[in-house]
Each structure stands twice: as structure tokens, then as C-alpha cells.
């Protein structure tokens, strides 16, 4: 064997060994990279897994909520929002714990009983006027529940074991209507009905209240429940909650918009006038066009930190029943509209966006 042949043979041997080393190295590096990636991938946040039953006994003015399945819920992370005939109430985490005998968790088969007369001094006329939301403040979720029929025969003086349910009366929850908000106009994606809850209004000039009126437009229908063109008669800046439900169902794709208007006195001597004719239109804002004077909030949005002008309440006070850990806690079929009706200078302290605050709910059309 000459020198050249010997060199070529040795080179082939070295190349084979080096190839094996390189392949092994690549495999080690690949597995190491995969381990690093898997280790550092953010894990999704678990949603609360719960099934809850709700039933209402109007004769005893009592709301019942039973843990019917899923994981225990820490009572410090739970609150219950209750709307009775359009007025909102909150049953706090401490109320819940006390209701459960001081327990720190709401567990399977535990029943929360809320006596509305005892808690808030208001009775229950019928269950249709009641809306209950279970809110997990840690995950900012509205927890799933379904309403079941209640047997009146077992309503008075009954224990938990005596409560009877007719299986045919189960009212299972419907999926919320999916809707888009296109330039502040709501467009439901299926046949729907809708309701509007005026959560409040606050607008003043020189310490005197301005009037505020509103109307709703669904498709081609102009709906005017409180007299939009009459500033005194239709005024909703009155420290009251106003609720209005659509009387008809509408097909998918029908746009829903909200108009509102502020009114000011015609002259200083009329600041407290109760005559419609003594007031004139000041500013009008509509959700039919993308307006800088309107903010639309949905579930999970941050609560605006805009202070109220002078001593007027902040936006946060009007929507506090729908907040958890600084975020909006709304159902998928809900949105809150914040209107500014006093100024177009949005850098001014007068732009406090609580001149008119309304909650819109979009629900599936009932089956015929």
C-alpha cells in the first residue's frame, strides 16, 4: 500500500466516526431544545368547572342555588349579582360564606338560600323578574347554571330534602347569541330578542342636572319607550334604573343601535322647570356611527378609570355590579355602552363618559 492509498483509507475511517458524532450531537441538541420549549410554554388558565342549579320560590321570597357538580368554589372568589325587577343587588363573598355556615368552599350539594326580603327589603313577585349571575372574581367568569322548576307545594317551611323538582320543568340555559359590534352597532348573528337596562346617568352644568333621553333602533323600527323628544317626560337622568324589553323578535343580521340626547334649559330661570318646552337639545350621540363620544365594553375589558366631573360619580360606580378584579364580568350576550353627552373635547375633565350608561342584552328568539 502506497502512502496515498493509506491516507485515503484513514480519511474514510475518520469521516465515518465524525459523522456518527455529529448525528448524535444533533439528536441531543434537538431533544434539549424540545425540552426547553415544552418547559417554557405558558400553560392555559383553567376555567372553573361547575354545574349549578337555580330555583326561585316567590311565595317565600327566596332564591336557591345548589352546587350540582364540578369542583368546589372558594367562597372568597365568589359573588352573586341579583337583578330584581330591574334593580341590581350584590350578595358578597362574606354573605355566601356566612350562608354556608362559615364554610370556605361551596361544595357539591351545598345550597345557598337568599331571602330577598331579609337581605334587601324587596319581595319576589314572580321568577320572570329575577336574573341571577354567579361570578367567579378570580377568573372573571360568569359561572354556568340552569334554572329548574320549583314545586310550590314544598315551598313553605321545607328543608333541603323536601324540595322537589319536576324533570319536565328543567329550563336549560341556551347558548348566548353571538353578535358583532361594527362601528358601535350591534349585529346579532341569529334570530334574537333584546333588553336594555339603563344603569344610570349623570350630567350637570353649573351644579344643575341636564335632562337625558334615549331611544333604540332595531332594523327599520324606531323604538321609543320613554319619549325621546320630550326632555322632562322622557328624562332618565333621575337616579333610577330603567328596563325595557323588545316586544318582538328580529332576524339574524338586524342591526341594533342606541341613540341618546342631552338637553339644557332655554334660559337660566328655567333650570328646574318641569315643562318640556323649557328645554332644548344640547348634544346627541348615536351608536349607529363610530363616535369618539361612545365607549363599548364587553366581558374581560378593563374598567375605565375616568373620574366624574366635579362631585359626580365615576363610570366605575355605575358598573360596579359587573366588575371583578378591575375587569368587566359580563355574559357573552351582553355589552355596556358609555356615552359622553357634554363635550366633544375628550381631553377635557368634563369628558367623564357616564352621562348615559346602558346595558344591552341579546338573547335567542324563543321557539314557537
C-alpha positions in Angstrom: 0.0 0.0 0.0 1.5 3.3 -1.1 1.3 6.5 1.0 -1.7 7.9 -1.0 -3.8 4.8 -0.5 -3.1 4.7 3.2 -4.1 8.3 3.6 -7.4 7.8 1.8 -8.2 4.8 3.9 -7.5 6.6 7.2 -9.6 9.6 6.0 -12.6 7.4 5.3 -12.4 5.9 8.8 -12.2 9.3 10.4 -15.1 10.7 8.3 -17.3 7.8 9.4 -16.6 8.4 13.1 -17.1 12.1 12.8 -20.4 11.6 11.0 -21.7 9.4 13.8 -20.5 12.0 16.4 -22.3 14.8 14.5 -25.5 12.9 14.2 -25.5 12.1 17.9 -24.9 15.7 18.7 -27.7 16.9 16.5 -30.1 14.4 18.3 -29.0 15.6 21.7 -29.5 19.3 20.8 -32.9 18.6 19.2 -34.2 16.8 22.3 -32.7 19.5 24.5 -34.5 22.3 22.5 -37.8 20.4 22.6 -37.5 20.0 26.4 -36.8 23.8 26.8 -39.8 24.7 24.6 -42.2 22.3 26.4 -40.9 23.6 29.8 -41.5 27.2 29.0 -44.7 27.1 27.0 -47.3 29.0 29.0 -50.0 26.7 30.3 -53.6 27.8 29.6 -55.5 29.1 32.5 -58.2 26.6 33.6 -61.8 27.7 33.5 -63.8 27.0 36.6 -65.7 23.7 36.2 -69.0 23.9 37.8 -72.6 23.0 37.3 -75.1 24.9 39.5 -78.9 24.7 39.8 -81.1 27.7 40.5 -84.7 27.8 41.5 -86.8 30.6 42.9 -89.7 30.4 45.4 -91.7 33.6 45.0 -94.1 32.9 48.0 -91.2 32.8 50.4 -89.1 35.5 48.5 -86.2 33.1 48.4 -83.6 32.3 45.7 -81.9 28.9 45.9 -78.6 28.0 44.3 -77.3 24.4 44.6 -73.8 23.1 43.7 -74.8 20.2 41.4 -71.4 19.1 40.1 -67.8 20.0 39.4 -65.1 21.5 41.6 -65.5 23.2 44.9 -65.5 27.0 44.7 -63.6 29.1 47.2 -66.2 31.5 48.7 -63.8 34.4 48.8 -63.7 34.2 45.0 -67.4 34.1 44.5 -70.1 36.8 44.5 -73.7 36.7 43.3 -75.3 39.5 41.3 -79.1 39.6 41.5 -81.4 41.8 39.5 -84.9 42.1 40.8 -87.4 43.9 38.6 -84.5 46.0 37.0 -82.8 46.8 40.3 -79.3 45.3 40.9 -78.1 43.8 44.2 -74.9 42.1 45.2 -74.6 39.1 47.6 -70.9 39.3 48.6 -68.4 36.5 49.3 -68.7 37.1 53.0 -72.5 36.7 52.7 -72.0 33.5 50.9 -69.6 32.1 53.5 -72.0 33.0 56.3 -74.9 31.5 54.4 -73.0 28.2 54.2 -72.3 28.2 57.9 -68.9 29.7 57.7 -67.5 27.3 55.1 -64.6 28.4 53.0 -65.8 26.5 49.9 -69.1 25.9 48.1 -69.1 22.2 47.6 -71.2 19.5 45.9 -74.9 19.5 47.2 -74.4 22.7 49.2 -77.4 25.1 48.9 -77.2 28.8 49.1 -80.5 30.3 50.2 -81.0 34.1 49.7 -84.1 35.7 51.4 -84.5 38.8 49.4 -86.8 40.5 52.0 -84.2 39.9 54.7 -81.2 40.9 52.6 -82.6 43.9 50.5 -86.1 44.5 51.7 -87.7 43.6 48.4 -90.1 40.7 47.7 -90.3 38.4 44.6 -93.5 38.9 42.6 -92.6 36.2 40.1 -89.5 34.5 38.9 -89.6 36.1 35.5 -88.4 39.4 37.1 -85.3 37.8 38.6 -81.9 37.5 37.0 -79.1 35.8 38.9 -75.4 35.7 38.0 -72.7 33.6 39.7 -69.4 35.5 39.3 -66.0 33.9 39.9 -64.0 37.0 40.7 -60.6 35.2 40.4 -61.2 34.0 36.8 -63.6 36.9 35.9 -66.1 34.3 34.7 -69.9 34.2 34.9 -70.4 30.6 36.0 -72.8 28.3 34.3 -76.1 27.5 35.9 -79.6 26.5 34.9 -82.9 27.3 36.3 -85.2 24.4 37.4 -88.9 24.4 38.1 -89.9 24.6 41.7 -92.8 22.8 43.3 -94.9 25.3 45.2 -96.3 22.6 47.5 -92.9 22.2 49.1 -92.1 25.9 49.3 -93.2 26.8 52.8 -91.3 25.5 55.8 -89.5 23.0 53.7 -86.0 21.6 54.3 -83.5 21.0 51.5 -84.5 17.3 51.3 -88.2 18.3 50.9 -87.6 20.4 47.8 -89.0 18.7 44.8 -88.2 19.2 41.1 -90.3 18.1 38.2 -87.9 16.9 35.5 -90.3 18.3 32.8 -89.7 21.8 34.2 -86.0 22.0 33.6 -85.1 25.2 31.9 -81.7 24.5 30.4 -79.6 27.5 29.5 -79.4 28.5 25.9 -76.2 29.4 24.2 -75.8 33.2 24.1 -76.4 34.9 20.8 -73.2 35.6 19.0 -73.1 39.2 17.9 -70.6 41.5 16.3 -70.1 45.2 17.1 -69.4 47.0 13.9 -68.5 50.7 14.5 -70.5 50.6 17.8 -73.6 49.0 16.1 -74.6 45.6 17.4 -75.3 43.0 14.8 -76.7 39.6 16.1 -75.8 36.5 14.2 -79.1 34.7 14.8 -82.7 35.5 15.4 -83.0 37.4 18.7 -84.8 39.4 21.3 -83.2 42.1 23.3 -83.4 44.1 26.5 -81.9 47.3 27.6 -81.1 48.4 31.2 -80.3 52.0 31.9 -77.7 51.7 34.7 -77.6 55.4 35.3 -76.9 58.9 34.0 -75.1 61.9 35.4 -74.6 65.2 33.6 -74.7 68.7 35.0 -73.9 72.2 34.2 -73.2 74.7 37.0 -74.4 72.2 39.5 -77.8 71.7 37.8 -78.9 68.5 36.2 -79.3 68.3 32.4 -82.0 66.0 31.0 -81.2 62.9 29.1 -83.4 60.9 26.8 -82.8 57.7 24.8 -84.4 55.6 22.0 -83.4 52.3 20.4 -83.4 51.4 16.7 -83.7 47.8 15.6 -83.5 47.5 11.8 -86.1 49.9 10.5 -88.0 50.1 13.7 -87.6 53.2 15.9 -88.4 52.2 19.5 -89.2 55.0 21.9 -90.2 53.6 25.3 -89.7 56.8 27.3 -90.4 59.7 24.8 -87.1 60.6 23.2 -88.3 64.0 22.0 -89.7 65.1 25.4 -86.8 66.1 27.8 -88.8 66.2 31.0 -91.3 63.4 30.3 -88.6 61.0 28.9 -85.8 62.0 31.3 -83.6 59.1 32.5 -81.1 61.2 34.4 -83.2 60.6 37.6 -81.1 58.3 39.7 -83.3 55.4 38.7 -82.7 52.2 36.8 -84.9 51.8 33.7 -85.5 48.5 32.0 -87.1 47.9 28.6 -87.5 44.6 26.7 -88.2 44.3 23.0 -91.8 43.2 22.3 -90.9 41.3 19.1 -88.2 39.1 17.8 -85.9 40.1 14.9 -84.0 38.0 12.3 -80.2 37.5 12.3 -78.2 40.4 10.9 -80.7 43.1 12.0 -78.6 46.0 13.4 -79.3 47.3 16.9 -78.4 50.9 17.8 -78.8 53.3 20.7 -79.5 57.0 20.4 -79.3 59.4 23.3 -79.5 63.1 23.8 -78.8 65.6 26.5 -81.0 68.7 27.0 -80.3 72.0 28.6 -82.6 74.8 29.8 -83.6 77.5 27.4 -82.6 80.2 29.9 -81.2 80.3 33.5 -84.6 80.9 35.1 -85.7 77.5 33.7 -83.0 75.3 35.2 -85.6 73.5 37.4 -88.5 73.7 35.0 -90.8 70.7 34.7 -92.1 71.8 31.3 -90.7 70.0 28.2 -90.9 73.3 26.3 -88.4 75.0 28.6 -85.5 72.7 27.4 -83.5 72.5 24.2 -81.3 69.8 22.7 -77.7 70.1 23.8 -75.8 67.1 22.3 -76.9 63.9 20.5 -74.8 60.7 20.2 -75.7 57.5 18.3 -74.1 54.1 18.2 -75.1 54.0 14.5 -71.9 55.8 13.7 -68.4 55.3 15.1 -68.4 58.2 17.6 -65.5 59.2 19.9 -68.1 60.1 22.4 -69.0 56.4 23.0 -67.2 53.6 24.6 -68.5 50.0 24.3 -67.4 47.4 26.9 -67.6 43.6 26.8 -66.6 40.8 29.1 -63.0 41.0 30.2 -62.4 44.6 29.3 -60.7 46.8 31.8 -62.9 49.2 33.8 -62.3 52.8 32.7 -60.6 54.9 35.3 -62.2 58.1 34.2 -63.1 60.3 37.1 -66.5 62.0 37.2 -66.6 65.8 36.7 -66.7 67.8 40.0 -68.6 65.6 42.5 -70.4 63.4 40.0 -69.9 59.6 40.3 -67.2 57.9 38.3 -68.0 55.4 35.5 -66.9 52.6 37.8 -69.7 53.3 40.3 -72.4 52.8 37.6 -71.0 49.4 36.5 -69.6 48.1 39.9 -72.1 45.2 39.9 -70.4 43.9 36.7 -66.8 44.1 37.8 -64.3 41.6 39.2 -60.6 42.4 39.8 -60.8 45.5 37.7 -62.3 43.7 34.7 -65.8 43.6 33.3 -67.7 40.4 34.1 -70.4 40.1 31.6 -72.1 37.2 29.9 -71.3 36.6 26.2 -74.6 38.2 25.1 -74.1 41.5 27.0 -72.3 44.8 26.3 -72.3 48.1 28.2 -72.4 51.4 26.4 -70.9 54.6 27.9 -72.0 57.9 26.4 -70.4 61.3 26.7 -73.1 63.9 26.2 -71.5 67.1 27.5 -68.4 67.8 25.4 -66.5 66.9 22.2 -63.2 67.9 23.8 -62.3 64.4 25.1 -59.1 65.8 26.7 -61.3 67.9 29.0 -62.1 66.8 32.5 -65.8 67.1 31.5 -65.4 64.0 29.3 -66.3 61.5 32.0 -68.3 59.1 29.9 -71.1 58.5 32.5 -73.6 60.9 31.1 -75.6 57.9 30.0 -74.8 54.2 30.8 -76.8 51.3 29.4 -76.5 47.6 29.4 -77.7 45.7 26.3 -78.5 42.0 26.4 -79.1 39.9 23.3 -81.0 36.6 23.8 -82.1 33.9 21.4 -85.6 34.2 20.0 -88.0 31.9 21.8 -89.1 28.9 20.0 -92.6 29.0 18.6 
